[in-house]
Amino acid sequence: MATTTKPRTKRGNPKTATPPPAARTLETTPAEIPVERIDPSPFQPRRDFPAEAIEELAVSIATDGLVHPICVRPSPADPDRYELVDGERRLRAVRRLGLPTIRAEIGQFSDPQVMRIVLVTAVQRAELNPIEEAAAFRRAIDAGVAAGPTELARQLGLSQGHVSNRLRLLELPEAWQQKVISQEIPPTHARCLVRYKDHPAVLQEIERAIAAEMKYSDSGALPVVERFEGLVSDAAGEATRPIEGDHWDRSLGRRVTVFAPTDEERAALGLVEVPTCNYAGKQTGIEIRATNLKLWDQLQAEHVARLEAKRNKKAGKKGAKDADNATGEKPKELTAEDKKRIAAEERRKAAERERQFHARLYDWQLNWLAYLIGRRLRTEATMQELLTIAMYFAGHPTSYRFQADREMDAALKTQGITSGKPGRIASRSCMYDRLSFLAGTGEFDVEGVVGLMLSAWFWSDDGEPRRLMYDKDLPTLAEYLGIDRTEAWREEQAGPLSEAYWNLHDKQQLVALAGELGVEAGADDKKSDLVALLMDAYVPLPKELAAIKKPK
């Protein structure tokens, strides 16, 4: 018994999409017309016609003849000529064979009707690449074939989402549209790039991140859409700066609040909405960030300078006020008892300032140890040492605060094992599944991967310390790993925390440090100049860094 096959909608949701109406709504007349009198359709959306496909069709026509006639209309510009409506590939194949005439259906079609026929035919046959399809949708809407994406989708038997998503691709810069055409980036992935269309620096960072992802992907494919969007968001975050919350200041070695921009500054900062994603790539929110990094750095530096000046001024006012007597009036003459009391108060305040300085210094030293431990784990740690640290974190009560999935994926990339593998890590979201996958993977450098993972628990890729261990355990761990702080200082001072160390000190302390370290410095030099001088000089490890002692 014969079965009837229902026509299948090429794209869209079959539950919501309706099949397209018949392409030709007017009567046509069959005829055999000269090939040389047929002009190409001005509404043809397709631009790429591979020569191999035309050659194959020409061989088929030469063997079996032309099965389906082409469709034309009288040329609006010349009544002795015809304009092609449907059958571009067949016409090219016939011309390749050198045949003088071709079978055709001639109809009186208006421009909107021709455009609709061409578009329906191309979509049903999947002849267009995503950008050609998007351009055809836009031309059809602009020409009045449909009032908008929803109406056009109904006419073509597609989902409204498919049409709208294709139209969004036209907002991409030309270079990125070419990547979609060449299939470097699938259209489903490219949609999330549209929000950065007016920010070349952000797109450049995204391109770099995609190239790095592909370099370490042995699957030859980008991650699934959700993972790809997470990759793009991370890259956009690297190329932008926040305009609210706080930000890590390398010169101060701590996080400070971000300046509040004026309306004029917001316009000049080139703001863009960057999605925030969790470790699995799922979007969790939207963050407004600045793309004009030069202006942001300038405004943030001015903001930090104001904060420091305000803090210093407040400390100065407090000292001046404390110098007055309890009633706020300066006594004309001080008794011996008054002088003794004021001297004692000054000593107390000096001791408090010293205690606060040592508290800041102690906190900085712990950050430095976190950096040195992270560096050691990435380069020289033995498996015994790595296992010891892993066992420590296995029972650590604060380890739940840290998501290790992303760090594991990054470490595995160095071994050519990437999160872009379809059906493997890309589809798994918990650590157990990752470990199960690794158990069946071929040989790889376990020590290297574990070292990179554990180092991220101490120092982030963003250049910030992570102190997930108890502070009291960091010096013990550094000693266990055999970290020589004197040697580390000789190699690079304090690395990324060098500037923050010198800025811990006031100007008087810097002059004293310079004298201790044998660096010629003057009391009249600006603090910034003293910091630059000490950072550039080859100096031994300062005595105050010889040991780490928690201040009382």
N, C-alpha and C positions, 0 to 999 in steps of 0.2 A: 504494500500500500504506500502510495506516495505521501510524503510529508511536506508540509508547508513551512518554510523558514521565514520568520518575521524579520523585516529589515532592522538592523542594529544601528542605534545612534552611535556615531563615532566617538563623541566626547560628551561629557556632562553626566549628570546623575540620571540613570534610566527611569528612576521612579518619578522624577519631576520634569524631565525634558520631554517635549513633544516632537514627533517626527516632522521634518520640514515639509512644507507644502510643495506641490509640483513646481519644478523650476520654470517650465514654459506655460504661461497662462493664456497665450494667444495662439491662433492657428498659424501653421507654417506650411510653406510650399516646397516640395522636394525639387531639386534641380542639380544639374551637373555644371559647375561654373569654373572658369579659368582660374588657376592658382594665382597667376600674376595680378589678378584684379582684387585680391583680398588683402586688406590692411589689418595690422594687429589691433587688438582691443586696447583702448586707452584706460580701461578699468581693470586690466589684468594685474592682480596683486603679486603674482609669482615672478621672481626675478632670476631664479636659478633653474636652468633646464640642462641637466647633465647630458653630455654628448653620448655617453654609453647607452643611456636609456632611450634616447632618440634613435640611435642606431639599431637597438634591439627591436623597437617598434617598427622601424622601416623594413627590417627583415621579415617581421610578421605580416606586414601589409603586402609585401612582395610575394609572400607565399600563399596567404589566405585571402587577400583583398582587404578592403576597408569595411570592417563589420558595422561600425556605427558612423553615420555621417556627421559632419561638423555642423555648427549652427551659426548663421550670419544674419546681418540686417543690412539694408541698403545704407550706404555711407551718407551721413548727414551733410557732408561737404561736397560729394560728387555722386550724382545718380547713376553713373556708369561703373561705380566701384562698390565693394562690400566691406563691411567692418565685422571682424570676427567677434562672435559672442561666446562660443564654447568650442573647444577642440584645438587648443594651441599646440599640444604635443603631436596630434595627428597631422595637423597642417605642416609642421616642421618635418615630420617623417616623410610625408608625400613630397615636399620640396627636396628632401635629401635624395629621394628616388628619381627626381627629375620628371615626375608625371605632370602633364599639362593641365589636367582638370581634377576636380575632387567632388564627391557627392556631398551635398549640403542641404540643410533645411533653412529656408529663408523666411524670416518673420519681421513684422513691424513692431520693434521693441523700443520703448522709451529708455532714456539714460538710467533712471532708477531701476527699471526692470532688468536691464543688462547688468548693472552692478550687482543686483540681487542674485541673478542666475550665476554669474561668475563666482560670487562669494560662496553660494550654497554648494556649487560643484567642487570648488577647491577644498572647502571644509570637509565635505563628505568623503572625498578621496584622500584626505590628509596630505595634500600636495604642498602645503605652505609650512615654512618654518615659523616658530612662535612670533618673531618680529614681523614677518610678512603678514601673518594672520592678524596681529594687532593693528598694523597699518590699514589692512583691509576693513577691519571693524570700524576704525576711526573714520575712514573715507565714507563708508556706508552711512554712518550716523550724520556726518557733516553734510552729505548729499540729500538727506531727508528720507533715506530708505526706511529708517526706524527713528523713533523719537529719542531713544536712549539705549543704554546697554540692556535693560530689562526687555524692551520690545524687540531688539535685535536678537537676543538670545531665544525668545519665543519663536521668531520667524525661522531661525536656523536650527531649532531643535537642540539647543545647548543650554547648559545651566547659566544663570545670571552671573554666578561667581566666576565661571570660566571666562566669560566675555570681559568682565570687569578686571580680572587679574591680568588678562592679556593686554588690556589697554594701559595698565599701570607700567608695563614694560617699556612703553614709548617714552616714559619720563626719564629713563636711564640715559646717561651720556652715551654718545655713539660708540665709544670704545667698549663699553660694557654690553651694549646691544650686540656687537660683533661676537663677544664671548658667548652669548646665548645662541646666536646663529651657528657658530662653529661647534656648539654643544660642549664647550668647556664648562659652562655652568647651566644646569637645567633651569627652565623658566620658573619652576616651583621654588627653587632656591633664590633666584635673582630678585624676586619680589621684595625681599626684606632689604635690598640695597637701595630702593627708591628713596627712602628717607634721607639718604646721604648724597643725593644727586647734586646738590649745590656746594658740596664740601670736598674738593679734590684731594686735600691732604688726608681726610678720613678714608676716602676710597683707595688711596695709595697704600695706607696701612692695612686695609682689608685685603687688598691684592697681595701684599707681602705675606699676610697670615694664611691666605688660601694657598699660595705657592709653597709655604712651609708645610702645610697640611698635606699637600699632594706629594711633596718630596719624600715624606716618611710613610706614605700610604702605599703598601704593596698590592692593594686591591685595585688601584687605578681609578677609584671613584671617590667623590666627595662624601662626607658623612650624610646621614639622613637629614631631612629638612630641619628638624628641631635642633639637632646637634650643630648643623651648619649655622643656624641663627645664633646659637650660643657663641660659636667661633667668631662670627661677625660682630656681635655685641662686645666681646672681649677686645677685639682689634679696635673697634670704635672707642672703647674706653681708654685704650693706650694712646690714641691720637687726640684725645680731648681732656678737658679739666672740669671738675665740678664747680658749680656756682652756689652751692649751699652745703651745709654740713662742715666737715673738717677735712684736712689734707695733711699728708706727711711732709714736714719741712725738714729737708736734709741738713740745712745749716744749723737748725736748732736741735735736731735729733728727737723731735716729738711732733705729735699731731697738733695743728692749730686750726682755729676756725677760718672758714673761707670768707673773703670780703663780700659785702652786700652791694651788688652793682646797681647803679642808677639806670633809669630807662635808656638814657643815651648810651651808657656803657653796654647794656644788654644788647642793643642794636649792633654795636661795633664788635661784640665778642663772637658773633656768628653762632648763635645758640642752635642746638639740635637735640631732638629727643632720642635718647639711647636706651633701648630696653635693658633691664637688668635680668639676668638669668641665673638659675641655680646650677649646681655642678652637672646636672643632666641636660642642660640647655633649655629647660622650660622657663618661659618668661614669667617673672615674678613682679614686675613693675616697670615704670618709666622714670628715667632720670634726665633732667635738663643739664646739658654740659656745653662748655665753650669750645669752639674750634680755633679761635684766634689765640694761639698759645703765647705769642709774643706779648700781646696786650694783657692776657691773663697773668703771666709771670710778673709784668710790671705792676699791675694793680694789687696782686697778692703781696709783692715785696713791700709796696707802700703801706698796705694794711698791717703786715707784720711789724714794720718799723713803728707804726703808730701804737700798736699794742705794747711793744717793748718800751717805747717812750712813756706811755701812760703808766706802765708798771713801775718804771724807774722814778717817774715823777711822784707817784703815790708813795713809794718807799722814801723818797726825799722829804716829802711833806710830813710823813709820819715821824721821821727822825727829828725834823725841826720842831714839831709839836711836842715830842717827848722831851726836848731840851728845855721847854718852858716848865714852870712850876705847876702844881696841881690846879691852881686857879686860872691858868692860862695867861697870867701876867708875868712879865719878866722882872724879877726882883732887881732892885737897884744894887743891892749888895748881898753877896752870898756868905752865909755863915760856914764855918768849917764843917758842920754837920750836913749842910746842903751840898757842899762840894763833894763830900764823901758819898752821899746818896746818889748824886748825879753820876759820879765816876762808876759806882757800882752798877747803875742802870745801863751805862754805856758798855760796860764789860758784858753785861747780860745780853744786850742787843747784839754785840759783836759775836758773842758765842752762838746766838741764835742764827745769825747770818751764816756763820761758819757751818753750823749743823745743817742748814738748808742747802748750802752748797754741796756738802758731802753727800746729802741725800740725792741730789741731782746727779752727782758724779757716780754714786753707787748704781743708780738706775741706768746711767749711760754705760757703765762697765758691764752690766748684765746684757745689755743690747749688743755690746761688742763681743762678748762671749758667745751669744747666740749666733752672731755672724761667723765667728771663727769655727764654731762647732759645725755649722752648716757647710762651710767651705771644706772642712776636714772630711766630713761624710761624703761629699761629692767627689773627693779625689783620692783619699788614702786609707779610709777605714777598712779594717779587716772584717771578715764575716763574723768572728767572735764578738767584735765591738758592736756591729750592727744588730746582732741578736740580743745583746745585752740591752741596748737602747729600745729595741722593739718590745722586749719583755717589760721594760719599765712603763712604756706607754700603754701596754695591754691592760694594765691594772690601774692606770692613772685616772682619777675621777674627773679630770677636765678634758680628756681626750675626745669626748663626744662632741665638743664644740668645733672640731676640725673635720672637714670632709676630705678624705684622702683619695676619692675616686679620680678627680682631675689630675692630681699629682701622679697617681699610678699611670694614667693614660699618657701623660707627658713623658714619664720615665720610660715607658715601653716604646714610645716612638723612637728613642735612640737605638732600639734594637730592631727597628723595622716592624714592630707590632703596634698597629694603630687602632684608634677607636673608629676609624672609617671602614672597618671590615664589616660588610653586610652580614647580619645574622649572628654576629659574634658580640664583641664588646659594645658595638653601637646599639644593640637592642637590649642590653642588660643594664640595670640601674642599681644593683646592690653589690656590695663587696664580695659576697659569697659566690655569686655567678661569675665575677671576674676571676676569682681564685680557681673556680672550677674550669674556666676556660684555659687559664695558664697551665693547669695541670696536664692538659692535653696538647700543649704547644711544644714545638721543637726546642732544641737547645738555645739558650740565650744567656747573657751575662747577668746572673741573678744578683751578684754583689753590686754591679753597676746600677741596676734598676732599684734595688732596695736602698742603696746609698742616696740616689737622687730623691727617692720618695721621703726618706727620713730627714734629709736636709731641709725639705720644704716645711718641716715642723719647727724649724728654727729660724729660717730666713726665706722670705717670699721673693718671687720673681720681680715684684714691684720695688724691691730695695728697702723693705721694712722688716724689722725683727718680729719674730713670733716666739713668745715665751709661754709655751704650753706646759713646760715643766714648772715645778716649784722653784722659785728664785734661789732658794738655798741649795738646790741640787745642781744648778748650772756650774758653779766653780768645781764641784766634785766631779762632774762629767768631763769638764775641760781637763782636769788633772788626770782622769782615767784615760782619756784619749791622748795624753802626752802633748797637749797644746802648749807651745812655748810662746808666751805673749811678747817677750823681748825679740824673738826672731820674727814674729808676725809684724811687729812694729817696724823692724828694720826693713822688711820687704815692702810695706805699703802704708806706713803709719797705721791708722785705724780703718783703712779702706774707705768704704762709703760713709763711715761715721767720723772721719777725720775732722771735717769742718765743724760738725756738731760738737766735738770734744773741745776745740779751741774756743768756740762760742759760749761754752759753759762759764768761762771765766770773765770777770770784768777787766777793764783796761789795766788796772793796777796789778792784778794777778798775772795778766799776760806779760807785762814788763818783767815781773819777777820770774816767771817761767822762762822767758827769753834769756835772762841772766843765768839761770840754773843750767840751761841747755847750751849755753855758749853762743847764742844768737844775738848779734848787735841790734838793739832796738832803743828807741828814744821815748821818753815819757810824753813828748808832744805828738807822737804818731797817733793817727786815728785807730780805733779798735779794729775796723775792717782791714786796715793796712797791716796791723800786727798779725791778724789771723792769716792773711795771705802770705806774709813773710814766714811765719812758722810752718805753714803747710808746704811751702816750696823748699824750705831748708832741710838738710839731712840732719835730723836730731835724734839723740838716743831716747829710749823710753823714759818719760817723766817719772820721777820718784813716786808721785801720788798714784801711779798705775801699777806699782810693783806688786801690790796685793789688793784683794777685794775684801773689804770689811764693811759689814752693814752698820750704818751709824746708829747710835743709841737714840 
